């Protein structure tokens, strides 16, 4: 707390902060979008630029910079461990026949016409029940990607639908971390916050359902290659013992999440259940299970479509994502310790004098928080801390601030590849965040809806006298 108080009193000049942010954005954006390289090294270059600037212009010592980096990384230690466990879970679940069974039954039930809307509703229900977008993507999300591939639906579109549904619940469920964090930052009450979010989220959700229904009709006239679907199902049935028992592991994860049990014990139980099923029903050996958990399951069925669906998972598969998260949070820790983003937000908050401008600025601040701090929680906490006095000055209720933070801070985090959420979703769904982002309609439309409704004075809440 002492460090934070000192930082708030000694913020860098706005011009310097803007320069560092723009240079960092250029380095990362040019490298990823123009050069087509992975974001790891560009983010490290941006981190070096921000650290050197802090040491030269702000007289920050290396120990202070290093402490900021380590603090940034520490924010993601639990998500990193969860990511490692999820890699293990996916490998074991494929070995056990759990993922093949989900794909097998899904191909029998869903058609291209209803697939998108059904996937959205399924992910929304699961995420509302569990409060976890990660649980949703790591269970039904993996299965839906396989089903969508079998039905001929493009992978980025399927992934975008899954992300939209998963983050609807992550945003609206009282069991979600972010749903509890946002009102805590704003000084409001949980259920006041949820009721306030309904004003922006429900209209957005209705539009999203209509959009996906129209997109689904594009596939209505497209005859599903029945032979391909049947080949996939027959190959799965030939390679695995498909039965309802194999569906127990994901049910364990969902049940544990609903009961708010810690994530890691739930994943461990699901892994053990999958291992037992793999031995009893699939005839897997101890070596098979260990290799699947470590390196992922490697399918060699002779059917290319099935091999692509099932060759995934494993601890090693998560290392790319984990290294990206560590790079991003090292950069974010330096940015926060030097106060670059805080300096800009503090200056902006002092000149805003109307509700629409304040809500719009807070939304963009949350987006920049996700971009430059690399963590969903910092994308909520830092703008919330900065703009709370401005919301108080305009006599707005705390739920206006908490709702605005979630409208953007929570929803845009999976659209950025180097955040923990973007990295996780990309790893689980096998699609880069930039590829599925245009189709994750809920996630980018909700912030726009929040600004439009505020402009027209709809759903604006003031403090009571």
N, C-alpha and C positions, 0 to 999 in steps of 0.2 A: 504493500500500500504506500509506503514511503517513497519508493521509486516512482510509482504512478503520480503521486502528488508533485514530486520534483519535476517529472516530465511535463506535466500540464502547465507548470509555471515557466518552463524553458523550452517552448516549442520553437522549431526552426522557422526562419522567415518563409512566408508563403511562396515567394518567388523560387526559393531553393527547393521547397517541397514539390511545387508544380514541375520544376525542371527534372527532378529525380523520377517522379511518377511518369512523365512523358517519355523520358529516355528509356526507362524500364519497360514501358508499354511497347515502345518501338522495337526494342531488342527482342522481346518475347514474341510480339505479333509478327514481325518480319521473318523471324526464324521459323516459326511454326507454320504460318500461312503462305509465305513466299518461298522459303527454302525447303519447306516440307520435312523438316527434321523434328525429332522428338523434343519435348519442352524442357527436359532435364538440364542440359547445359546452358541454354539461353536463360533459364531462371537463375542458375548459379552465377552467370555473368551479371544479371541484374542485381543479385544479392551483393556481389563484389562492388559494383558501382555504388549502391546505396550505403554499404559499409565504409568504403573509402571516403565518400562524401561526408558521412557522419564524423569520421575521424579528422578530416581536414578542416571542415567548416564549422562543425559543432563541438569540436574538441572532445569527442567521445573516445574513451580508452578502449583498447582491444578487449579487455576483460568485460566491459559493459556490453560491447557488441556481441561477444561470445555468449554472455548470459542471456541476451535477447534471443539469439539463435536457439540455445538450448531450451529456453522457455517456450518458444514457438513449437519446437519439435515435441516437447512434453505434452502439448495439447492433444497430440494425435497418437500417443503411445497405446492407449486402449483401442482406438480404431485400427491401429496397425496390427495388434495382436488378433483382433477380430477378423481382419482381412486374412491373416495367415491361417486362422482356423477355418474360415470359409473356403479357402483353397483346398484344404484337407477334406472338408465336408463334401465338396463337389466331386472330387476324385473318387472318394469312397462311395458316394451315392450312385455314381454311374456304374461302378463295379458291382454294387448291390442290386442294380436293376431299377432303382428308384426313379432316376431321371428317365430312362427308357420307358418305364411304365407310364409316367406322366405324359410323355409324348405319344405313346401308343393309344392311350385312352382319349387324349385330347384330339388326335386326328380323327377319331371315330365320332366325336361329338360336335366339333366345330366345323363351320363352312366359311369360305372367304367372305361372304356377305356380312355375316354377323361377327366375324372374328375380332375386328378392331373394337367395336363397342363392348362385346363380351369380355375382352381382355381388359379394357379400361375399368369396367364395373368390378371384375374379379379382383384386380389389383387394388382398387379403391376400398373394397370391403375388407380385404386382408390387412391393408395398411391401417384402416380405421380401427380394426380389432386389435392389432398389435402395436400401433403407434410407431411402426418402424418401416421406413422405406427400404432399408437394407435387408431386413427379413423377407419382405415382399419380393424384392428382386432376386434374392438368393434361393427362393423356393419356387413360387409359381412363375416368377419372371424367367428363370432358366427354361422351364417347361414350355412356356408360351413362345420363347424364341425358337425352340425346336418345332413346335406345332406350326408357327408362322412360316418357317422355312419349308415344311412339308406341303403347306397350302399355297406356296408361291408368293407369299407376301414379302416385300423387300425388308431386309433386316433392319435398316435404320428406321423405317416406319414402325415396325413392331416394337423396337426398343423405345421409340418416342412415346408410344401409347403406354408401355409399361412404366416408364418414368413419370408420365402424367398421373397415372393412377396411384403409383406408389407414393408420390409426394403430395397428393390430395390428402391422404390419411396422415402422412408425416406432419402436415400443416394443421389439420383439423382435429386430430385425435387428442383427447386429454391425457393419453398415455405417452405422447411423444415428448422427447427432450426439448425440442425447439418450441413446442406449444407451451411448455412450462417456463422456458427461459425468457421468451419475449416479454410476457407480463411482469416477470421478476425484474427485468431491466427497466421497464417503463414505470414500475410502481403500481401496477394494476392487479386485478383479480383474474384468475384463470378462465372462469366461465363467462365473465364480461368480455374477455378477449376473444373467446370462441364465437360468442354471439356477434361480436363486431366483425369478425372475419367472414361470417355468412353473407354480409352485404356485398363483399367483393368476390368471394369465392363461388357462391352458388350461381350467380349469373354467368360467370366465366365457365363453370362446369357445364352448364346447359349448352353454351355455345360449343364447347369442346365435344360434347356428345353428338351434337348435330354435325359438326365437322367430320368426326370419325365415321358417322353413319353414311355421310355422302362419299367419303373416301372408300368405305366398304362397298358401296354400290359400283364403284369402278371395277371391282373384282367380280361383280355379279355376273356380268356377261362373259367373264373369263372362265372358261371351263377348266375345272381343276383336273389336272392330269391324274385321273383315277389310278392309272397303272403305276405312276410314281408313288402315290400315297400308299397304295397296296404293297408295293415293293418295300417301302420303308417299314410299314407295319409288320410285314412278313419277316423281314430281316431282323427286326427287334425281337419278334417272338421266337425266332430261331436261335438268336445269340443269348437271350436271357429268358429266365423263367418269370414271365409276366403274371403277377397276381396282386390282389389287394393288399397283401401283407407288405409288399415293397413300398406302399405309400405311407407306412407308419412314421419313418424318420421326419418328413416335412411336417406331419401333424404334431410331432413332439416339439419342433421348433416353434410352430404357431401357438401351441398351448402354453409353452413356457413364456413366450412373449406376452400373451394375453394376461398371464399371471404376474407379469412384471418381474420375472426371474432374471438374474444377470445373464447377459448374452453368452458369455463364454461357457458356463456350465450347460446351458441349453444346447450349444453347438457340440460340446463334448458328448452329451447324451445322444444327440442325433447321429454323431459319428459312430458311437458304439453300437447303436441300433442298426445303422447301415452295415457295419462290419459283420455283425451277427447274421444279418439277412444274406450278406454276400457269401458267407461261409456255408450256411444251411441251404440256401436256394440256388446260388450260382456256382457253388463248388470252388470258391476262391481260396487260395492258400494265403498263409501269413505274408509271404513275399509279394503276392499280388496286391494285397491290401496296402502294404508299406509303400510299394512303388506307386500305386494309385494316389496315395495320400501325399507322397513327396513330389513326384514328377507329373502327376495327373494320369488320367485314363487315356490310353492310346488304342483307338478302335482300328481293327483291320478286318472288316467284314467283307471287303471286296465291293461294297456299294458305296460310291463316293459321297452321296448325300448323307448316309448314315454315319460314315467316318467323320465327316465335318461336324455333324451334330454332337458326336460323343467324344471326340478327342479334345479334352479340356480338363480344367481343374488342376489341383495339386499345389503344394506349397511354393514350388519354384515359379509357377505361373503368376503368383502374386508379387514377386520381387520387383518386377518392372513398376508396378503401381506403387508399391511401398517406397521405392527409391524416389519416385516422382513426388510423393507426398512429403518426404523428408526434405527434398530440395525446396519445394514450395513453402513449407512452414519455416525453414531456415530463413528464406527471403522475407516471409511475413513477420517473423520475429525481429529481424533487423529493422524493417519498416516501422513496426510498432514501437520499438525501443527508441528509435531516432525521432519518432513523432511526425513523420512526413504527412501521412494521411490525416492524422488528427489536426495538424496545423491548418490544412486546407478546409476541413469540415468545420473547424472552429470559426474560421474567418467567414465562411459562407453563412453559418447559422445566425450570425449577428446582423445580417443585412436582409433577412427574409421577413416580410411583414404581412403575408397572406397565407391562407391555409393551403391552397393549391400549390403554391411555390414551395411551401415547407414539406408537404407530402411528396412532391415530385423530387425535391432535392434529397430527402431521406431515402427514397427508393434508389436513386442513382448512387448515393453514398454506400448503400448496402451492396449494390452491384460491384462498385469499386473495391469494397472491403473483401468480397469474395475473390476478385481478380488479383488483388495485391497482397492480401494477408493469407490467402490459401486455405481458409478454414471457415466453415459455415457459422460456427459459433462467434468467431470474431466479426464476421459480416453482420451479425446482429448486435453484439455487445458494443463495439466501437461506435457505430453510428447512433445507437441508442443512448450511449453515454454523452455523446456530443450534442445531440439534438433535443434532449429532454428539456433543457431550459427554454428553448425556442417554443416547444409545444406548450410549456407552462405559461410562457409570455402571451401566447394567443388564446389562453384559457381553454385549451383542448383537453379532453379527458385522456387519461393514461392509455385507454384501449385504442385510441387513435394511433399513438406511437407504436404500441405493441403490434397492432394489426399491420401497420405499414412495414415494420421490420420483417414480419413473416411474409408479406406479399412479395417481397423481393429477396430478402436475405436467405430464407429457407428455399424458395423455389428456384432461384437462379444458380444455386450452388452445384447441382448436378450437370449444368450446362457448360461448366468450365473444366477442362480435362485435368488441370493440376490441383484442383481441390480434392479433399479426401472423398467427397461424395461423387464428384465426376470420375475420379479414378476408380472408385469401387463399382459404379454403374457400368463403366466401360469394360472392366475386368469381368463382371458377371455376365453381361449381355453380349460381349464380344464385338461391340460397335463403339468406335470413337465418339466421344461426347459431341464434337463438332458435327459429326455425321447425323446423330439422332436429334440434335438440338432443334432443328426446324420443325420436327414432328412432335416434340414435347410441348404441345400447344398450351396446355394449362400453365406450364412453368414460365413462359414468356408473355402470355396474354394477361395473366392475373395482375402483374404490375401495371400494365397499360390500363386495364379496367379500373384499378384503384385510382389512378390519376384522373381518368375521365369522370368517374362518379364523384370524386371530390370537386372537380371543376363545376359540376352541376349542383353541388350542395347535397348530394344523396349519400346517406349513411355517414354524415359528419356529426361527431359527438363532442359536446362541450362539457366542461366541468359544471356540476351543479353548484348553485350559490350556497 
